[in-house]
């Protein structure tokens, strides 16, 4: 009986490994990143991007002149996927005199999540918290309603919350909000990855502050700084994370984690450079500079992130990398 049990266990493990490998191999390697250029980037810090589902709006954080103060949210638009990005405009409805950063759009385009240090939330000590805002017209990048604090069950007074990433499981209807939390704000490397869930409709989750307390995601976190995530919107089986963990190429690097199903734990993240090599590619995504705050397109074939690598326009710049969907995959 013991032999048969062990054989069954091995078969099960092999199946799970095959599923994980299939998920990881759905796409080819990432291309060499390209700077988005001087129309989008400035000598200031341009960072923490988010892409709309149609790929025609790019919302990001910048401390460039002309904002409300600190880091503000700005948006660049384009007429088509082949058109150039236009000059960014300040999204005044979302900004405050304090830092407002890390936007993340829902798939339907009606909600945006972000973090803010504005004082009218749960904290009174300048810590950052998670906020959301709604718009009726998903194509109106300036028609946002006043931002809503996501509540003191999710936001813990005295700590920093940041880098929200929303995902909805279409099978169960459960809503997930991945985010970074620093329980020791005096230590900038204290950020780890947490996740909150809500089983109501998104409007109620946000307006009625129904999000659950954040749960520590051990397999995505490390003793180093682990922050912004980007999740595959279609199936939730791939996640890219920004981290300063050991084994990187210097500063912040981008790492990838996968899972066989939504019910499974995430795999231990792999550096994106190594993942590229594993898939037969040779493009270098991570450098000795900082690469951070990834955002994935709806189809998973485009990634935008920020880097302060040499050759930019000063401070942090936004870069783009692409990959191809493998032809033998459905």
Residue frames as qw, qx, qy, qz and C-alpha x, y, z in Angstrom:
[[0.000, 0.885, 0.465, 0.000, 0.00, 0.00, 0.00],
 [0.320, -0.776, 0.091, 0.537, 2.83, 2.36, 0.83],
 [0.399, -0.107, 0.588, 0.695, 4.44, 1.78, -2.59],
 [0.174, 0.613, 0.667, 0.385, 1.17, 2.49, -4.38],
 [0.171, -0.911, -0.295, 0.233, 0.62, 5.62, -2.24],
 [0.365, -0.592, 0.289, 0.658, 4.07, 6.93, -3.06],
 [0.340, 0.168, 0.682, 0.625, 3.53, 6.20, -6.77],
 [0.056, 0.800, 0.576, 0.157, 0.23, 8.09, -6.72],
 [0.275, -0.853, -0.065, 0.440, 1.93, 11.01, -5.01],
 [0.397, -0.312, 0.486, 0.713, 4.66, 11.09, -7.65],
 [0.246, 0.468, 0.698, 0.483, 2.08, 11.05, -10.44],
 [0.091, -0.901, -0.416, 0.087, 0.19, 13.92, -8.79],
 [0.349, -0.714, 0.163, 0.585, 3.37, 15.97, -8.40],
 [0.393, -0.022, 0.622, 0.677, 4.31, 15.32, -12.03],
 [0.149, 0.696, 0.635, 0.300, 0.91, 16.49, -13.21],
 [0.196, -0.922, -0.208, 0.261, 1.12, 19.66, -11.15],
 [0.408, -0.502, 0.369, 0.667, 4.63, 20.34, -12.46],
 [0.338, 0.276, 0.682, 0.587, 3.42, 19.88, -16.02],
 [0.019, 0.860, 0.502, 0.093, 0.53, 22.28, -15.45],
 [0.316, -0.833, 0.023, 0.453, 2.88, 24.86, -13.90],
 [0.430, -0.237, 0.530, 0.692, 5.36, 24.50, -16.76],
 [0.260, 0.545, 0.668, 0.435, 2.57, 24.90, -19.32],
 [0.099, -0.935, -0.322, 0.108, 1.40, 28.07, -17.62],
 [0.388, -0.705, 0.229, 0.547, 4.91, 29.47, -17.41],
 [0.381, -0.112, 0.647, 0.651, 5.56, 28.61, -21.07],
 [0.372, 0.741, 0.549, -0.108, 2.43, 30.28, -22.43],
 [0.239, 0.965, -0.071, -0.085, 4.63, 33.21, -23.47],
 [0.787, 0.345, -0.159, 0.486, 8.09, 33.52, -24.92],
 [0.552, -0.301, -0.245, 0.738, 10.90, 35.63, -23.39],
 [0.011, 0.926, 0.213, -0.310, 10.70, 39.38, -22.82],
 [0.607, 0.637, 0.067, 0.471, 12.38, 41.71, -25.31],
 [0.464, -0.024, -0.213, 0.859, 15.06, 44.28, -24.55],
 [0.052, -0.786, -0.491, 0.371, 13.30, 47.20, -22.80],
 [0.328, 0.454, 0.284, 0.778, 12.80, 50.44, -24.75],
 [0.094, -0.315, -0.346, 0.879, 12.53, 53.90, -23.20],
 [0.258, 0.714, 0.649, -0.046, 9.09, 55.47, -23.86],
 [0.415, 0.467, 0.257, 0.737, 10.84, 58.66, -24.92],
 [0.195, -0.040, -0.256, 0.946, 10.86, 62.39, -24.08],
 [0.375, -0.394, -0.356, -0.759, 7.17, 62.93, -24.73],
 [0.750, -0.494, -0.414, -0.147, 6.33, 60.75, -21.73],
 [0.757, -0.355, -0.262, 0.482, 9.51, 60.89, -19.63],
 [0.031, 0.951, -0.074, 0.299, 11.10, 63.97, -18.07],
 [0.343, 0.484, -0.601, 0.536, 14.06, 64.85, -15.87],
 [0.544, -0.398, 0.396, -0.623, 11.77, 64.13, -12.90],
 [0.219, -0.096, 0.964, -0.115, 10.78, 60.70, -11.54],
 [0.677, 0.141, -0.246, -0.679, 8.24, 59.11, -13.89],
 [0.061, 0.197, -0.963, 0.172, 7.19, 55.77, -12.47],
 [0.296, 0.207, 0.821, -0.443, 4.51, 53.30, -11.26],
 [0.314, 0.119, -0.471, -0.816, 2.51, 52.87, -14.51],
 [0.499, 0.271, 0.763, -0.308, -0.91, 51.34, -15.23],
 [0.083, 0.069, -0.669, -0.735, -2.35, 50.41, -18.63],
 [0.654, 0.182, 0.219, -0.701, -6.02, 50.48, -19.57],
 [0.740, 0.113, 0.662, -0.024, -7.48, 47.27, -21.05],
 [0.666, 0.717, 0.207, 0.012, -7.61, 48.79, -24.54],
 [0.739, -0.089, 0.144, 0.652, -3.98, 49.92, -24.21],
 [0.280, 0.703, 0.260, 0.600, -4.83, 53.52, -25.13],
 [0.293, -0.879, 0.086, -0.367, -4.34, 55.14, -21.71],
 [0.700, 0.078, -0.491, 0.514, -1.18, 55.07, -19.60],
 [0.409, -0.862, -0.017, -0.299, -1.63, 56.40, -16.06],
 [0.752, 0.065, -0.395, 0.523, 1.51, 56.84, -13.98],
 [0.450, -0.840, -0.170, 0.253, 3.01, 58.75, -11.06],
 [0.577, 0.421, -0.028, 0.699, 5.39, 61.67, -11.49],
 [0.367, -0.714, -0.269, 0.533, 6.79, 64.49, -9.39],
 [0.398, 0.325, 0.322, 0.795, 7.26, 66.70, -12.47],
 [0.029, 0.200, 0.201, -0.959, 6.36, 70.40, -12.20],
 [0.373, -0.090, -0.408, -0.828, 2.73, 71.39, -12.68],
 [0.478, -0.313, -0.818, -0.064, 1.11, 68.98, -10.26],
 [0.496, -0.757, -0.236, -0.354, -0.75, 69.44, -6.99],
 [0.282, -0.751, 0.519, -0.294, 2.32, 68.61, -4.88],
 [0.604, -0.311, 0.733, -0.041, 4.57, 65.63, -4.24],
 [0.123, -0.018, 0.888, 0.443, 3.97, 62.75, -6.63],
 [0.557, 0.333, 0.158, -0.745, 0.85, 63.16, -8.77],
 [0.609, 0.245, 0.745, 0.121, -1.04, 60.89, -11.16],
 [0.220, 0.548, -0.340, -0.732, -0.71, 61.79, -14.84],
 [0.748, 0.311, 0.585, -0.049, -2.12, 60.20, -17.98],
 [0.049, 0.432, -0.584, -0.686, -0.79, 59.85, -21.51],
 [0.730, 0.389, 0.457, -0.327, -3.16, 58.78, -24.27],
 [0.094, -0.292, 0.714, 0.630, -2.81, 57.48, -27.82],
 [0.613, 0.262, -0.135, -0.733, -5.23, 57.01, -30.70],
 [0.943, 0.141, -0.232, -0.192, -4.34, 53.38, -31.42],
 [0.869, -0.399, 0.209, 0.203, -1.88, 50.70, -30.36],
 [0.737, 0.268, 0.200, 0.588, 0.38, 51.77, -33.22],
 [0.090, 0.899, 0.079, 0.422, 0.15, 55.50, -32.42],
 [0.421, 0.265, -0.490, 0.716, 2.72, 57.37, -30.30],
 [0.362, -0.614, -0.587, 0.384, 1.96, 58.34, -26.71],
 [0.085, 0.816, 0.180, 0.543, 0.80, 61.95, -26.37],
 [0.135, 0.435, -0.447, 0.769, 1.99, 64.53, -23.86],
 [0.359, -0.374, -0.807, 0.282, 0.87, 63.51, -20.34],
 [0.250, -0.590, -0.104, -0.761, -1.80, 65.54, -18.55],
 [0.044, -0.159, 0.733, -0.659, -2.38, 65.88, -14.83],
 [0.414, -0.438, -0.756, -0.255, -5.34, 63.88, -13.50],
 [0.072, -0.397, 0.318, -0.858, -6.42, 66.64, -11.13],
 [0.727, -0.380, -0.168, -0.546, -9.48, 64.79, -9.80],
 [0.911, -0.167, -0.358, 0.115, -7.25, 62.14, -8.19],
 [0.581, 0.270, -0.360, 0.678, -4.43, 64.26, -6.83],
 [0.478, -0.846, -0.226, 0.065, -3.76, 66.03, -3.54],
 [0.057, 0.911, -0.371, 0.170, -0.91, 68.17, -2.15],
 [0.602, -0.489, 0.629, -0.046, 0.53, 64.89, -0.82],
 [0.007, -0.323, 0.871, 0.370, 2.06, 61.90, -2.61],
 [0.803, 0.276, 0.290, -0.441, -0.43, 60.05, -4.85],
 [0.126, 0.546, -0.777, -0.288, 1.07, 57.07, -6.64],
 [0.144, -0.098, 0.983, 0.050, 0.91, 53.48, -7.92],
 [0.645, 0.207, 0.040, -0.735, -2.36, 53.54, -9.93],
 [0.138, -0.026, 0.975, 0.170, -3.97, 50.25, -10.95],
 [0.523, 0.101, -0.188, -0.825, -7.02, 50.12, -13.21],
 [0.653, 0.105, 0.700, -0.269, -9.72, 47.48, -13.00],
 [0.356, 0.095, 0.792, 0.487, -10.32, 45.49, -16.16],
 [0.203, 0.734, 0.636, 0.121, -13.66, 47.20, -16.85],
 [0.343, 0.357, 0.082, 0.865, -11.97, 50.60, -16.50],
 [0.313, -0.773, -0.333, -0.440, -14.49, 52.03, -14.04],
 [0.637, -0.768, 0.013, 0.059, -12.24, 51.95, -10.94],
 [0.530, 0.582, -0.441, 0.431, -8.67, 52.91, -10.17],
 [0.763, -0.596, -0.153, 0.197, -6.75, 51.94, -7.05],
 [0.448, 0.632, -0.295, 0.559, -3.75, 53.90, -5.80],
 [0.593, -0.464, -0.446, 0.484, -1.94, 54.88, -2.62],
 [0.065, 0.796, 0.056, 0.599, -1.90, 58.32, -1.07],
 [0.444, -0.100, -0.537, 0.710, -0.33, 60.10, 1.89],
 [0.236, -0.534, -0.158, -0.797, -3.26, 62.55, 2.16],
 [0.006, 0.185, -0.718, 0.671, -4.29, 63.03, 5.80],
 [0.589, -0.065, 0.156, -0.790, -8.04, 62.37, 5.66],
 [0.714, 0.043, -0.664, -0.217, -7.92, 58.58, 5.91],
 [0.836, -0.445, -0.319, 0.029, -7.17, 56.22, 8.81],
 [0.697, -0.092, -0.207, 0.681, -3.70, 57.62, 9.52],
 [0.101, -0.988, -0.121, -0.010, -2.84, 60.94, 11.06],
 [0.557, -0.659, 0.333, 0.380, 0.93, 60.58, 10.84],
 [0.250, 0.737, -0.434, -0.454, 1.66, 60.92, 7.12],
 [0.441, -0.132, 0.872, 0.163, 1.70, 57.22, 6.32],
 [0.338, 0.177, -0.568, -0.729, 0.46, 56.03, 2.92],
 [0.536, 0.173, 0.709, -0.423, -2.89, 54.28, 2.52],
 [0.180, 0.176, 0.838, 0.485, -4.92, 52.54, -0.18],
 [0.348, 0.459, 0.212, -0.789, -7.62, 54.54, -1.98],
 [0.342, 0.299, 0.802, 0.388, -9.94, 53.99, -4.95],
 [0.257, 0.425, 0.035, -0.867, -11.92, 56.21, -7.30],
 [0.488, 0.416, 0.766, 0.043, -14.79, 55.54, -9.69],
 [0.156, 0.334, -0.289, -0.884, -15.78, 56.95, -13.07],
 [0.697, 0.399, 0.421, -0.422, -18.97, 56.42, -15.06],
 [0.708, 0.682, -0.134, -0.120, -17.30, 56.70, -18.45],
 [0.866, -0.297, 0.260, 0.309, -14.38, 54.27, -18.67],
 [0.653, 0.419, 0.209, 0.595, -12.86, 56.30, -21.52],
 [0.043, -0.922, -0.011, -0.383, -12.90, 59.62, -19.66],
 [0.712, 0.041, -0.428, 0.556, -9.47, 59.80, -18.03],
 [0.107, 0.225, -0.284, 0.926, -10.41, 63.02, -16.26],
 [0.537, -0.403, -0.274, -0.689, -13.93, 62.16, -15.10],
 [0.484, -0.083, -0.805, 0.334, -13.06, 60.55, -11.78],
 [0.511, -0.756, -0.275, -0.301, -15.29, 60.95, -8.73],
 [0.227, -0.781, 0.463, -0.353, -13.68, 61.97, -5.39],
 [0.480, 0.263, -0.823, 0.150, -11.34, 59.21, -4.13],
 [0.796, -0.477, -0.089, -0.361, -12.58, 56.82, -1.43],
 [0.112, -0.546, 0.786, -0.268, -10.40, 55.54, 1.40],
 [0.654, 0.015, -0.714, -0.250, -10.63, 51.74, 1.53],
 [0.736, -0.570, -0.152, -0.333, -11.14, 51.72, 5.27],
 [0.189, -0.704, 0.602, -0.325, -9.32, 50.98, 8.49],
 [0.929, -0.119, 0.338, -0.096, -9.80, 47.21, 8.29],
 [0.835, 0.450, 0.045, 0.313, -7.56, 47.16, 5.23],
 [0.309, 0.696, -0.267, 0.590, -5.45, 50.23, 6.02],
 [0.712, -0.470, -0.404, 0.330, -3.64, 49.83, 9.35],
 [0.102, -0.979, 0.076, -0.159, -2.79, 53.06, 11.20],
 [0.491, -0.751, 0.423, 0.130, 0.93, 53.57, 11.70],
 [0.656, -0.097, 0.629, 0.405, 2.16, 51.52, 8.73],
 [0.228, 0.498, -0.385, -0.742, 2.66, 52.21, 5.02],
 [0.688, 0.339, 0.640, -0.047, 0.40, 50.57, 2.42],
 [0.173, 0.645, -0.371, -0.645, 1.22, 50.78, -1.28],
 [0.098, 0.309, -0.830, -0.454, 1.34, 49.22, -4.74],
 [0.656, 0.190, 0.562, -0.467, -2.25, 47.92, -5.06],
 [0.194, 0.198, -0.793, -0.542, -3.01, 45.34, -7.77],
 [0.671, 0.115, 0.367, -0.635, -6.61, 44.24, -8.35],
 [0.226, 0.141, -0.885, -0.381, -7.72, 40.88, -9.73],
 [0.708, -0.004, 0.255, -0.659, -11.12, 39.20, -9.97],
 [0.186, -0.085, 0.973, 0.105, -11.61, 35.43, -10.07],
 [0.503, 0.053, -0.339, -0.793, -14.40, 35.03, -12.62],
 [0.495, -0.095, -0.857, -0.109, -15.06, 31.46, -11.48],
 [0.367, -0.397, -0.726, 0.424, -15.76, 32.21, -7.81],
 [0.074, -0.862, -0.301, -0.401, -16.52, 35.94, -8.00],
 [0.620, -0.642, -0.136, 0.429, -13.96, 36.60, -5.25],
 [0.295, 0.911, -0.098, 0.273, -12.12, 39.92, -5.56],
 [0.809, -0.269, -0.100, 0.514, -8.43, 40.11, -4.69],
 [0.117, 0.966, -0.127, 0.192, -6.32, 43.16, -3.88],
 [0.828, -0.069, -0.149, 0.535, -2.59, 42.48, -3.68],
 [0.011, 0.955, -0.078, 0.284, -0.56, 45.26, -2.09],
 [0.594, 0.245, -0.491, 0.588, 2.71, 46.06, -0.30],
 [0.523, -0.817, -0.139, -0.197, 2.79, 46.76, 3.44],
 [0.457, 0.399, -0.512, 0.608, 5.62, 48.06, 5.59],
 [0.637, -0.650, -0.414, 0.008, 5.07, 47.35, 9.29],
 [0.580, -0.543, -0.040, 0.606, 8.27, 49.26, 10.13],
 [0.407, 0.887, 0.190, 0.114, 8.08, 52.51, 8.11],
 [0.253, -0.874, 0.354, 0.216, 11.46, 53.68, 9.45],
 [0.474, -0.268, 0.755, 0.365, 12.97, 50.83, 7.41],
 [0.499, 0.505, -0.227, -0.667, 12.36, 51.45, 3.70],
 [0.334, 0.266, -0.870, -0.248, 13.20, 47.81, 2.97],
 [0.287, -0.002, 0.821, -0.493, 10.46, 46.55, 5.27],
 [0.648, 0.235, -0.099, -0.718, 7.80, 46.11, 2.56],
 [0.259, -0.017, 0.964, 0.064, 6.23, 42.68, 2.06],
 [0.342, -0.100, -0.596, -0.719, 3.37, 41.42, -0.11],
 [0.304, 0.192, 0.739, -0.570, -0.13, 41.09, 1.35],
 [0.188, -0.228, -0.709, -0.640, -3.53, 40.27, -0.13],
 [0.350, 0.180, 0.516, -0.761, -7.05, 41.30, 0.84],
 [0.017, -0.248, -0.877, -0.410, -10.28, 39.75, -0.46],
 [0.398, 0.190, 0.287, -0.850, -13.91, 40.77, -0.82],
 [0.200, 0.218, 0.942, 0.161, -16.91, 38.62, -1.80],
 [0.297, 0.724, 0.436, -0.445, -19.34, 41.43, -2.57],
 [0.563, 0.718, 0.250, 0.323, -19.57, 43.48, -5.76],
 [0.572, 0.144, -0.104, 0.801, -16.66, 45.87, -6.30],
 [0.113, -0.645, -0.119, -0.747, -18.77, 48.99, -5.80],
 [0.706, -0.655, -0.147, -0.226, -19.83, 47.78, -2.34],
 [0.846, -0.143, -0.185, 0.478, -16.34, 46.55, -1.47],
 [0.411, 0.271, -0.063, 0.868, -14.93, 50.02, -2.04],
 [0.222, -0.573, -0.108, -0.782, -17.73, 52.33, -0.96],
 [0.755, -0.566, -0.108, -0.313, -18.69, 50.29, 2.11],
 [0.006, -0.688, 0.680, -0.253, -15.06, 49.44, 2.97],
 [0.940, -0.142, 0.110, -0.289, -15.72, 45.69, 2.95],
 [0.622, 0.516, -0.572, 0.143, -12.17, 44.58, 2.13],
 [0.885, -0.398, -0.220, 0.096, -10.81, 41.96, 4.54],
 [0.418, -0.813, 0.356, 0.194, -7.69, 42.49, 6.69],
 [0.506, 0.674, -0.527, -0.110, -4.54, 42.00, 4.65],
 [0.950, -0.231, 0.210, 0.031, -2.99, 38.53, 4.77],
 [0.188, -0.718, 0.598, 0.302, 0.78, 38.10, 4.49],
 [0.902, 0.409, -0.086, -0.109, 1.81, 36.24, 1.29],
 [0.642, -0.603, 0.423, 0.213, 4.89, 34.39, 2.50],
 [0.789, 0.146, 0.461, 0.380, 5.91, 32.82, -0.83],
 [0.422, 0.784, 0.196, 0.410, 6.10, 36.25, -2.53],
 [0.246, -0.944, 0.148, -0.165, 7.89, 38.02, 0.32],
 [0.789, 0.196, -0.337, 0.474, 11.52, 38.01, 1.43],
 [0.528, -0.575, -0.255, 0.570, 13.76, 39.66, 4.06],
 [0.270, -0.033, 0.235, 0.933, 14.38, 42.39, 1.45],
 [0.316, 0.383, 0.153, -0.854, 12.00, 44.97, -0.05],
 [0.162, 0.277, 0.883, 0.342, 9.08, 43.43, -1.98],
 [0.190, 0.375, 0.207, -0.884, 6.62, 45.92, -3.46],
 [0.555, 0.394, -0.077, -0.728, 4.64, 46.45, -6.63],
 [0.476, 0.053, 0.870, 0.113, 3.04, 43.44, -8.32],
 [0.488, 0.322, -0.325, -0.743, 1.45, 42.90, -11.74],
 [0.538, 0.038, 0.823, -0.178, -0.90, 39.94, -12.22],
 [0.030, -0.063, -0.798, -0.599, -2.11, 38.17, -15.34],
 [0.451, 0.078, 0.211, -0.864, -5.69, 39.46, -15.64],
 [0.652, 0.095, -0.533, -0.531, -7.00, 36.57, -17.72],
 [0.816, -0.152, -0.554, -0.062, -6.24, 33.64, -15.40],
 [0.488, -0.787, 0.244, -0.290, -4.37, 34.95, -12.36],
 [0.980, -0.109, 0.023, 0.165, -1.63, 32.34, -12.81],
 [0.662, 0.254, -0.082, 0.700, 1.34, 34.66, -13.34],
 [0.276, -0.948, -0.143, 0.071, 2.55, 37.51, -11.18],
 [0.596, 0.433, -0.176, 0.653, 5.52, 39.86, -11.63],
 [0.530, -0.802, -0.215, 0.172, 6.97, 41.48, -8.53],
 [0.296, 0.785, -0.307, 0.449, 9.52, 44.22, -7.81],
 [0.834, -0.542, -0.054, 0.089, 12.06, 43.15, -5.21],
 [0.123, 0.828, -0.522, 0.165, 15.55, 43.84, -3.85],
 [0.919, -0.309, 0.230, -0.085, 15.92, 40.23, -2.69],
 [0.391, -0.552, 0.669, 0.308, 19.22, 38.36, -2.91],
 [0.603, 0.160, 0.727, 0.285, 20.19, 36.94, -6.29],
 [0.404, 0.865, 0.276, -0.107, 19.31, 40.02, -8.32],
 [0.676, 0.404, 0.113, 0.606, 21.46, 42.22, -10.51],
 [0.303, -0.012, -0.213, 0.929, 21.50, 45.29, -8.29],
 [0.279, 0.004, 0.104, -0.955, 18.89, 47.56, -6.72],
 [0.682, 0.236, 0.435, -0.538, 15.29, 46.71, -7.55],
 [0.025, 0.159, -0.869, -0.469, 14.75, 43.84, -9.99],
 [0.733, 0.064, -0.086, -0.671, 11.67, 42.32, -11.61],
 [0.155, -0.168, 0.969, -0.097, 10.85, 38.72, -10.65],
 [0.626, -0.021, -0.415, -0.659, 8.16, 36.33, -11.89],
 [0.307, -0.072, 0.873, -0.372, 6.04, 33.81, -9.99],
 [0.528, -0.027, -0.579, -0.621, 3.46, 31.35, -11.32],
 [0.462, -0.080, 0.749, -0.467, 0.92, 28.90, -9.91],
 [0.055, 0.095, 0.939, 0.326, -0.91, 25.90, -11.32],
 [0.194, -0.644, -0.663, -0.328, -4.34, 27.14, -10.24],
 [0.188, -0.692, 0.051, -0.695, -5.89, 29.97, -8.24],
 [0.811, -0.550, -0.071, -0.188, -6.12, 27.61, -5.25],
 [0.876, 0.007, -0.180, 0.448, -2.38, 26.88, -5.29],
 [0.421, -0.765, 0.058, 0.484, 0.43, 28.79, -3.63],
 [0.422, 0.874, -0.228, -0.073, 2.60, 31.03, -5.78],
 [0.897, 0.128, -0.135, 0.400, 5.97, 29.60, -6.81],
 [0.501, -0.622, 0.048, 0.600, 9.15, 31.11, -5.41],
 [0.391, 0.893, 0.003, -0.221, 9.85, 34.10, -7.71],
 [0.780, 0.056, 0.304, 0.544, 12.51, 33.78, -10.42],
 [0.117, -0.608, 0.164, 0.768, 14.53, 36.75, -11.66],
 [0.647, 0.670, 0.176, -0.320, 13.18, 37.88, -15.03],
 [0.224, 0.713, -0.617, -0.248, 16.65, 37.65, -16.60],
 [0.248, -0.219, 0.943, -0.027, 16.88, 33.99, -15.60],
 [0.604, 0.422, 0.585, -0.338, 13.32, 33.36, -16.72],
 [0.502, 0.745, -0.217, -0.382, 14.25, 34.79, -20.13],
 [0.072, 0.525, -0.837, -0.136, 17.22, 32.41, -20.34],
 [0.448, 0.045, 0.864, -0.225, 15.01, 29.49, -19.33],
 [0.617, 0.599, 0.414, -0.300, 12.74, 30.34, -22.27],
 [0.725, 0.273, 0.397, 0.492, 15.57, 30.57, -24.76],
 [0.198, 0.943, 0.121, 0.237, 15.88, 34.36, -24.78],
 [0.680, -0.028, -0.190, 0.707, 18.94, 36.49, -24.16],
 [0.004, -0.743, -0.107, -0.661, 17.45, 39.97, -23.61],
 [0.365, -0.113, -0.585, 0.715, 18.48, 41.67, -20.37],
 [0.263, -0.775, -0.442, -0.367, 15.53, 43.16, -18.50],
 [0.566, -0.813, -0.067, 0.119, 17.16, 43.78, -15.12],
 [0.529, 0.618, -0.278, 0.511, 20.37, 45.79, -14.83],
 [0.499, -0.108, -0.515, 0.689, 22.57, 47.07, -12.00],
 [0.177, -0.212, 0.066, -0.959, 20.15, 50.04, -11.80],
 [0.381, 0.190, 0.691, -0.584, 16.57, 49.90, -10.47],
 [0.325, -0.123, -0.689, -0.636, 13.82, 48.16, -12.43],
 [0.068, 0.205, 0.780, -0.587, 10.51, 48.33, -10.61],
 [0.405, 0.402, 0.362, -0.737, 6.71, 48.79, -10.52],
 [0.077, 0.011, 0.836, 0.543, 5.68, 46.51, -13.44],
 [0.572, 0.362, 0.294, -0.675, 2.34, 46.84, -15.24],
 [0.316, 0.047, 0.881, 0.348, 1.03, 44.18, -17.65],
 [0.402, 0.090, -0.353, -0.840, -1.26, 44.73, -20.63],
 [0.792, 0.003, 0.252, -0.556, -4.54, 42.85, -20.76],
 [0.911, 0.313, -0.232, -0.134, -3.15, 40.27, -23.20],
 [0.813, -0.499, 0.236, 0.188, 0.03, 39.83, -21.14],
 [0.801, 0.358, 0.165, 0.451, 2.29, 40.66, -24.07],
 [0.252, 0.702, -0.117, 0.655, 3.40, 44.14, -23.00],
 [0.616, -0.573, -0.368, 0.396, 5.04, 45.19, -19.75],
 [0.169, 0.786, -0.088, 0.589, 5.76, 48.79, -18.72],
 [0.714, -0.537, -0.275, 0.356, 7.94, 49.54, -15.72],
 [0.036, 0.982, -0.162, 0.095, 10.31, 52.21, -14.49],
 [0.867, -0.075, -0.051, 0.490, 14.08, 52.24, -14.40],
 [0.112, -0.961, 0.147, 0.204, 16.84, 54.71, -13.62],
 [0.831, 0.014, 0.329, 0.448, 19.34, 52.95, -15.89],
 [0.233, -0.474, 0.302, 0.794, 21.86, 54.99, -17.86],
 [0.130, 0.137, 0.690, 0.699, 20.63, 56.57, -21.08],
 [0.029, -0.714, -0.699, 0.027, 17.36, 57.93, -19.74],
 [0.108, 0.738, 0.193, 0.638, 16.16, 61.49, -19.31],
 [0.005, 0.409, -0.488, 0.771, 16.95, 61.83, -15.60],
 [0.560, -0.172, 0.495, -0.642, 15.48, 60.25, -12.49],
 [0.486, 0.122, 0.864, -0.042, 13.19, 57.29, -13.13],
 [0.363, 0.288, -0.442, -0.768, 11.91, 56.74, -16.67],
 [0.810, 0.168, 0.417, -0.377, 9.18, 54.49, -18.04],
 [0.039, 0.391, -0.830, -0.397, 10.29, 51.58, -20.24],
 [0.846, 0.183, 0.093, -0.491, 8.43, 48.99, -22.30],
 [0.115, -0.313, 0.924, 0.189, 9.20, 45.34, -23.01],
 [0.779, 0.176, -0.092, -0.594, 7.13, 42.91, -25.09],
 [0.303, -0.214, 0.928, 0.046, 6.82, 39.15, -25.59],
 [0.511, 0.101, -0.568, -0.637, 5.00, 36.82, -27.95],
 [0.790, -0.099, 0.413, -0.443, 2.30, 34.33, -27.10],
 [0.245, -0.266, 0.895, 0.262, 3.47, 30.86, -28.07],
 [0.496, 0.170, -0.456, -0.719, 1.67, 29.62, -31.18],
 [0.455, -0.064, -0.883, -0.101, 1.05, 26.13, -29.79],
 [0.004, -0.219, -0.711, 0.668, -0.88, 27.52, -26.86],
 [0.061, 0.660, 0.726, 0.183, -4.68, 28.06, -26.99]]
